[in-house]
């Protein structure tokens, strides 16, 4: 990677005294497959994100051309942008105090060196697993992504920090048919380490589940105890809670949690932690996207809202310090967001949660929760795969019910308990969550 210091020196010569640069080198392997591998694509590239300040006038610019000539043009362009930009009254300075925390299992050399042939082998293992699961079960579609990232952040105060990350995520859908009836099932696995992936077993599980849900019925409309699978709960938390605890949303008055620090916003047995230091978790990293070391932040403790999450800009607005939660989608503008949003586990086994349910649904899969409204806190999700529970036993497979309502009321007055184990969806992690007397809209 080119020397960031040389680019910073060019900015200084043009009168810039405040700002930072973010250089990202990315390599990605993508495999698309059906019942066979269809496409194998490898891409790589480097981009440089500029954020410079002339007083309170900001210039943001992203350059894909990192040749000497391209960088020269980028420097000239971003300074011109800053000169004509309106002043930002909340701007204080670019991040200072760059550094790194000690975080394990975020970079895997074996995964970073994975060849296209080896990636195709993983995809074929998923296909083979689905095909071997049950008669008549076939893979419909799948995607495998392997990503290697190197990010370097430097500021005009002379500080610089780098981090490296690896990710592997794969997704597959299987279809099962029996007579005139059919069913599909989709699932995914995610990891930071190659040794942790089990593609054949994953494929088998997807195939088994597709077969199992042949003949699933739409549940009757009514009130049920719900057991949300950990990954369903994690996805809901990512959609509704993650944006709400961002200081950016709070400062723009686009969060239901505005002004509620110190208030009881959820049940007393609910504790949410943001922690970017957990080994191997998908959101773990040595520093955030501004180069600030990540740490453990208590967000909600025993139901009480303790803190929002900050990057440097939002922290400066309130004369605070960044919590190490900057995320830059484009390597330029920053927004605070959880590193790993984690709901503290409880004391139940899943079997115990089912046995203690007289009338309920174990919600295995949903769709549409990502369309819920984080500004109002309204949850809307459709159950695609679930198990009907009657008197402590699973009595059938269900689909098609809609879960709706105020997310914060559900988490404050309906929570019965949590399982001991954590399950991840992206960078959100949750145990299985049991809620009492929740309205389901079915047939």
Secondary structure, DSSP 8 states (H G I E B T S, - for coil): ---HHHHHHHHHHTT--EEEEEEEEEEEEEEEESSSEEEEEEEEEEEEEEEEEETTEEEEEEES--SHHHHHHHHHHHHHHHHHS-B-TT---S--S-------SS--HHHHT--HHHHHHHHHHHHHHHHTTSTT-EEEEEEEEEEEEEEEEEETTS-EEEEEEEEEEEEEEEEEEETTEEEEEEEEEEESSGGG--HHHHHHHHHHHHHHTTT-EE--SEEEEEEE-HHHHHHHHHHHHHHHTBHHHHHTT-STTTT-TTSB-S-TT--EEEETTSTT-TT--SB-TTS-B--EEEEEETTEE---B--HHHHHHTT----S-EE-SSSSS-EE--SSEEE---SB-HHHHHHT-SEEEEEEEEE-GGGSBTTTTEEEEEEEEEEEEETTEEEEEEE--EEEEEHHHHHHHSEEEEBSS-EEETTEEE--EEEEEEEEE--
